[in-house]
Amino acid sequence: MINTAKLDLYIKGARLVLGANIFLGLYHRLRRIVIQNKANVLTLPEKISENALLLDKDAQAVVKYFEENKKQKKQLLEAADNFCEGRIRVYQKDIILEKFTVEKFQENNKSPDVYCKDLRFYWEIYRARYVFTIAIAYRLTHDEKYAASLMEYVKRWKQFSPICSNYMRYNGMEAAIKIINLSWLELFLAENSRYQSEVRSILVDCIIQHARYIDANYDIPLYGLESNHSIFCAGGLIYAALLFPEYKESRKWYRFGMRVVERALKTQFSKDGVNFESSPQYHRLVFELLVILLAMLHRNQKTVPDYLPESIKKIGEALISLKHTDNSIAKFGDNDGGRLFYSLDEAGRFSNIEYFDWFCLDAHKPFFETLIFENIPQVKNLLSNKSKKFRIGDYITYKNSQLSLIITANNIGTRGKGNHQHNDFLSFELYTKTSPFIVDRWSFCYTGDKEIRNRDRSTYIHNNIQIDGREIVEFEENRLFEMLGDIKVKINKIEDDTERWLAAVQHDGYKDLENGPQKNVRTFEVLKGQNVVKVKDFLNGIGNHSATLALLIPKRCWSIAQKGQAVVFTNDEGSFTIESTMGEFEVEESFIGQNFLDAVPAYLCFVKTDYRNSLSTELTIQYEQK
């Protein structure tokens, strides 16, 4: 007997392969073979180009910032002191760096700690973002212990780079990020005599080897699908070419990187600037890379093609539309802790993009994240935060002075492959001005614990309707990515008048249920004068079914009380009352992510009911501000 569900997946996969640029994939497969078999005996550059880096040598913008922000300066120096003692903090985890050399990966991976099973955790260690922090501490204090610790780190770079090991998976994207982070040492250590005599040549060799690795390991599969990895590979090669303009390979790297970036801006973003991977967090990561590249082109007096700032403007403004009124971006899809701009990694602030104000506002208040751009006036007025559009890509947003509602109506992202997709079709997040209320759970997408990874993709914890305990789109439990399915998601209408705002969306993902197909039409209605949000689901098809609605609400923000069939959540700001025509909510202990691997307690409120053929439900959310 033919398994129709699996057959549908195979057909979908075949369509993907045929529809993608398979010639591009084959070309890069052959290109990789040529590069990997080519002996490279070119003479290394003597040093990084003096004017290549974004900050000036005196780094006065950095000095001024920390003179005015004493609390952050204290945090910075504490992090630098810890580094001198061999300790770093990664995603709120204090670790001894020596215990995470690449040779120890296999041993560490056997640990019961979930973060030891997560590739992104290791990659963040090897990305070396903390180098920028320690280098700034040296610039502020001129304390030689900071310079000494950085130089010892450079001399041991092979112990902290997977390009020198066969023990773990690595990619060109990670090597690109490492190049950016290591390059700052030239700026901050350039006047140090020991750096000049011993360490500079080692750093140059390290960066060149990582650039060669990117060139030989451009991230693209055989069927030609390019994603955030490919654009980072391109960015890394452009960055390396600007660091070493006289190096023979640089010209090739630069041309190749610019071609890929131009292609990516056409194929990886919608016309209004939304990234195709169905993850605002990955959208933010790519935006940050593009801004750094734009700034580097201006810094190095390169010709900037018109399409680049125009595209970056759309991409950044799309992300502003996808932030709540508390400045945090929506967490739909994979949300695995990646970022490029520098910060002090305060808990709870990872998703905060308040620093976007620097790119928008005339005052240009500096943020730690924007310090590297203080000498690049061309990016200061890059964005506008004036957009009032309700639809951006396939996301829908409604915001007033008290509430922020963001809805996802994405189809399967990454051109149908679903790399960073979750079963969050028709899901939503609802925030007040300062507090998250109904939220999307964070993701452990790179964890080696497949049960955790698959749980985070599940329909059940994504604030939407689950039917018969099935996934909207099934996925292979043993695979890291690949959510392939035959589903169409549609935005039917968006209406707005003085009394109400309404958006209607639908999906047909439940076509192959055992008892018969079902279609889900969901309507969001905001009654403006009453601060009421109504979420109406209409399920229609044939057969006997069970429907479940589950909502995730962070405990740190709200206390809970039962009031008849309704549940009431309160804090110092106000209260929410929620009730459903499906019945009385049950409440379980659950969790959401706060800062990547930091799980914080949450309420999981769920209600379920059985029905035949069709079902109309209404979730009513009443907000009262104190």
Buried (B, 14 or more C-beta within 10 A) or exposed (E): EEEEEEEBBEEBBEEBBEEBBBEBBEEBBEBBEEBEEEEEEEEEBEBBBEEBBBBBEEBEBBEEBBEEBEEBBEBBBEBBBBBBEBBBBBBBBEBEBEEBBBEEBEEBBEEEEBBBBBBBBBBBBBBBBBBBBBBBBBBBBEBEBBBBBBBEBBBBBBBBBBBBBEBBEBBBBBBBBBBBBBBBBBBBBBEBEEBEEEBBBBBBBBBBBBBBBBBBBBBBBEBBBBBBBBBBBBBBBBBBBBBBBEBEBBEEBBEBBBEBBBBBBEBBBBEBBBBBBBBBBBBBBBBBBBBBBBBBBBBBEBEEBEEBBEBBBBBBBBBBBBBBBBBBBBBBBBBBBBBBBBBBBEEEBBBBBBBBBBBBEEEBEBBBBBBBBBBBEBBBEBBEBEBEEBBBBBBBBBBEEBBBBBBBBBBBBBBBBBBBBBBBBBBBBBBBBEBBBBBBBBBBBBBBEEEBBBBBBBBBBBBBBBBBEBBBBBBEEEEBBBBBBBBEBEBEEBEEEEEBBBBBBBBBBBBBBEBBBBBBBBBBBBBBEEBBBBBBBBBBBEBEBBBBBBBBBBBEBBEEEEEEEBBBBBBEBBBBBBBBBBEEBEBEEBBBBBBBBBBBEBBBBBBBBEBEEEBEBBBBBBBEEE
